[in-house]
Amino acid sequence: MTDNTAPVVLAWTGASGMPYGLRLLECLLKAGHEVHLLVSRAAQVVLAMETDLELPARPAEAEAMLRERFAGAAGVLRVFGREQWEAPAASGTAGIRHMVVCPCTTGTLSAIATGASDNLMERAADVIIKEQGKLVLVVRETPLSAIHLENMLKLARLGVVILPANPGFYFQPEGIGDLVDFVVARVLDQLGVMHTLLPRWGEPSGDTV
C-alpha cells in the first residue's frame, strides 16, 4: 500500500484476540489511513471481556467513542452497521482494495469461503476477493479441524492471506503488549504500512524501522 490515506476495511469478529484488533485500529489511524470499521455482535461482547472498552451498539456512538480514544491519530475512522448496505465496502465501485478481519472466527472464515455475503462484513470480504484486492484473515482458533483447514486452503488459493494470531518469542517479549505487537506488525507488513513496532529479523533489538 503506497497511499497513506488509502481506506482499509477492518472487521472485528467474536474470536478471542480483541487486543490485536484494537491495536491494529490504533496503528492504522496513526499511519494516516481512513478505516472503515465493522463490528459483529459477538465482537462487542468479547471486546468488553478482553479490554477496558465497552463499545455501544449504535455505529455513530461507537465511532464517537473510538474517535475520542484515538483523538491524536492522523487517520479518519468510520464505523458502519452490520446491515448498512450503502456503506462503501459493499461495492467494488468504491475502490477499496484492502481489508483485514482481526480477530477472525472460523465461522466468519467459513462464510467468506462460501461467499455467503449475509451481512456487510461478509459482503465486504467478497468484494475484496472479486476485485482481487488484499484480504487478510487473522484467524484465532485452536485446534483446527479439517473443515477449518479446508476453508483456509480454499481462500489461500484465491489469494487471501491466512495470518493466524501466532506470536513469536525469539525477540524476548517483555509483556502481553509485545506479543500483540508481533501479530499486528505482521498484518501491517501485509498491507505495506510502515511501522516501528518491532525490530526486523537480523537487526539489533534496539533498532526499529
C-alpha positions as CSV (number, residue, x, y, z in Angstrom):
1,M,0.0,0.0,0.0
2,T,1.7,3.2,-1.1
3,D,-1.0,5.7,-0.3
4,N,-1.2,6.5,3.4
5,T,-4.7,7.8,3.0
6,A,-6.0,4.6,1.2
7,P,-9.0,3.3,3.1
8,V,-8.8,0.0,4.9
9,V,-11.8,-2.1,6.0
10,L,-11.2,-3.6,9.4
11,A,-13.6,-6.2,10.8
12,W,-13.8,-7.4,14.4
13,T,-15.5,-10.7,15.0
14,G,-16.2,-12.7,18.2
15,A,-12.9,-14.6,18.3
16,S,-10.7,-14.2,21.3
17,G,-7.9,-11.7,20.5
18,M,-9.6,-8.3,20.5
19,P,-6.4,-6.6,21.7
20,Y,-5.0,-7.4,18.3
21,G,-7.9,-5.7,16.6
22,L,-7.8,-2.7,18.8
23,R,-4.1,-2.2,18.4
24,L,-4.3,-2.7,14.7
25,L,-7.0,0.1,14.5
26,E,-4.7,2.4,16.5
27,C,-1.8,1.7,14.2
28,L,-3.7,2.2,11.0
29,L,-5.2,5.5,12.3
30,K,-1.8,6.8,13.4
31,A,-0.4,5.9,10.0
32,G,-3.0,8.2,8.5
33,H,-5.4,5.7,6.9
34,E,-9.1,6.0,6.6
35,V,-10.5,3.0,8.4
36,H,-14.0,1.6,7.9
37,L,-14.7,-0.5,11.0
38,L,-17.2,-3.3,11.0
39,V,-18.1,-4.9,14.4
40,S,-20.1,-8.1,15.0
41,R,-22.4,-8.5,18.0
42,A,-20.1,-11.2,19.4
43,A,-17.1,-8.9,19.0
44,Q,-18.8,-6.4,21.2
45,V,-19.1,-9.0,23.9
46,V,-15.5,-10.2,23.6
47,L,-14.2,-6.7,23.5
48,A,-15.7,-5.9,26.9
49,M,-14.3,-9.2,28.3
50,E,-10.7,-8.7,27.0
51,T,-10.2,-5.0,27.1
52,D,-11.3,-1.9,29.0
53,L,-13.7,-0.9,26.3
54,E,-17.5,-1.4,26.2
55,L,-18.5,-0.4,22.7
56,P,-22.0,0.9,22.1
57,A,-24.2,-1.0,19.7
58,R,-25.1,2.1,17.6
59,P,-22.4,2.7,14.9
60,A,-22.5,6.5,15.5
61,E,-21.9,6.2,19.2
62,A,-19.2,3.6,18.7
63,E,-17.5,5.8,16.2
64,A,-17.6,8.8,18.7
65,M,-16.1,6.7,21.5
66,L,-13.3,5.3,19.4
67,R,-12.5,8.7,17.8
68,E,-12.2,10.1,21.4
69,R,-9.9,7.2,22.3
70,F,-7.6,7.8,19.3
71,A,-8.0,11.6,19.2
72,G,-4.4,12.2,18.3
73,A,-4.4,10.0,15.2
74,A,-3.9,11.4,11.8
75,G,-6.4,9.0,10.1
76,V,-10.2,9.0,9.8
77,L,-12.5,6.5,11.4
78,R,-15.9,5.5,10.1
79,V,-18.0,2.8,11.8
80,F,-20.8,1.0,9.9
81,G,-23.7,-1.2,10.9
82,R,-23.9,-4.9,10.2
83,E,-26.6,-4.4,7.5
84,Q,-25.6,-0.9,6.3
85,W,-25.6,-1.9,2.7
86,E,-25.0,1.6,1.4
87,A,-21.5,1.6,3.0
88,P,-18.6,1.9,0.5
89,A,-17.3,-1.5,1.4
90,A,-20.4,-3.2,0.0
91,S,-19.5,-2.4,-3.6
92,G,-16.4,-2.7,-5.8
93,T,-17.1,0.7,-7.3
94,A,-16.0,2.4,-4.1
95,G,-12.4,1.4,-4.9
96,I,-11.5,-0.1,-1.5
97,R,-8.9,-2.8,-2.1
98,H,-7.7,-3.7,1.5
99,M,-9.4,-5.5,4.3
100,V,-8.4,-7.2,7.5
101,V,-10.6,-9.4,9.7
102,C,-8.8,-9.3,13.1
103,P,-9.6,-11.4,15.0
104,C,-11.4,-13.7,12.7
105,T,-13.6,-16.6,13.9
106,T,-13.8,-19.8,12.0
107,G,-17.4,-19.1,11.4
108,T,-16.5,-15.9,9.5
109,L,-13.8,-17.8,7.7
110,S,-16.4,-20.3,6.6
111,A,-18.9,-17.6,5.5
112,I,-16.2,-15.9,3.4
113,A,-15.1,-19.1,1.9
114,T,-18.6,-19.9,0.7
115,G,-19.4,-16.3,-0.5
116,A,-22.4,-16.1,1.8
117,S,-22.5,-12.3,2.0
118,D,-25.3,-12.3,4.6
119,N,-24.1,-9.2,6.3
120,L,-21.8,-6.2,5.5
121,M,-18.7,-7.9,6.8
122,E,-19.1,-10.9,4.6
123,R,-20.1,-8.8,1.6
124,A,-17.1,-6.6,2.1
125,A,-14.8,-9.6,2.1
126,D,-16.5,-10.9,-1.0
127,V,-15.9,-7.6,-2.7
128,I,-12.2,-7.6,-1.9
129,I,-11.8,-11.1,-3.3
130,K,-13.7,-10.4,-6.5
131,E,-11.9,-7.2,-7.1
132,Q,-8.6,-9.0,-6.5
133,G,-7.6,-6.8,-3.5
134,K,-5.8,-7.7,-0.4
135,L,-7.8,-9.6,2.2
136,V,-6.0,-10.7,5.5
137,L,-7.7,-13.0,7.9
138,V,-6.2,-13.2,11.4
139,V,-7.7,-16.5,12.5
140,R,-7.8,-17.2,16.2
141,E,-8.7,-20.8,16.9
142,T,-7.1,-24.0,18.2
143,P,-7.1,-26.8,17.5
144,L,-8.0,-26.5,13.8
145,S,-10.4,-29.1,12.3
146,A,-10.3,-30.4,8.8
147,I,-13.2,-28.1,8.0
148,H,-11.2,-25.0,9.1
149,L,-8.1,-26.1,7.2
150,E,-10.1,-26.8,4.0
151,N,-11.6,-23.4,4.2
152,M,-8.2,-21.8,4.7
153,L,-6.8,-23.7,1.7
154,K,-9.7,-22.7,-0.5
155,L,-9.2,-19.0,0.4
156,A,-5.4,-19.1,0.2
157,R,-5.7,-20.4,-3.4
158,L,-7.8,-17.3,-4.1
159,G,-5.0,-15.1,-2.9
160,V,-6.4,-14.5,0.6
161,V,-3.7,-14.1,3.3
162,I,-4.3,-16.5,6.2
163,L,-2.4,-15.0,9.1
164,P,-3.1,-16.9,12.3
165,A,-2.7,-15.0,15.6
166,N,0.5,-16.8,16.5
167,P,3.0,-14.5,18.2
168,G,6.7,-15.3,18.2
169,F,9.1,-15.4,21.2
170,Y,12.5,-15.1,19.6
171,F,12.6,-11.3,20.3
172,Q,12.2,-11.9,24.0
173,P,8.9,-10.1,24.7
174,E,8.6,-8.3,28.0
175,G,4.8,-8.4,28.2
176,I,1.5,-9.1,26.5
177,G,1.7,-5.8,24.6
178,D,4.9,-7.1,22.8
179,L,3.1,-10.3,21.8
180,V,0.2,-8.3,20.5
181,D,2.5,-6.0,18.5
182,F,4.2,-9.0,17.0
183,V,1.0,-10.1,15.3
184,V,-0.1,-6.6,14.4
185,A,3.3,-5.9,12.8
186,R,2.8,-9.0,10.5
187,V,-0.6,-7.6,9.5
188,L,0.8,-4.1,8.8
189,D,3.6,-5.7,6.7
190,Q,1.0,-7.5,4.6
191,L,-0.7,-4.1,4.0
192,G,2.5,-2.4,3.2
193,V,2.1,0.0,6.1
194,M,5.4,1.3,7.7
195,H,5.7,0.7,11.4
196,T,8.2,0.7,14.3
197,L,6.5,-2.0,16.4
198,L,9.4,-4.5,16.3
199,P,12.9,-4.8,15.0
200,R,13.3,-6.6,11.7
201,W,15.0,-10.0,11.7
202,G,18.8,-9.7,11.9
203,E,18.6,-6.1,13.3
204,P,19.8,-5.2,16.8
205,S,16.9,-5.3,19.3
206,G,17.3,-1.5,19.9
207,D,16.9,-0.6,16.2
208,T,13.5,-0.4,14.6
209,V,12.3,0.7,11.2
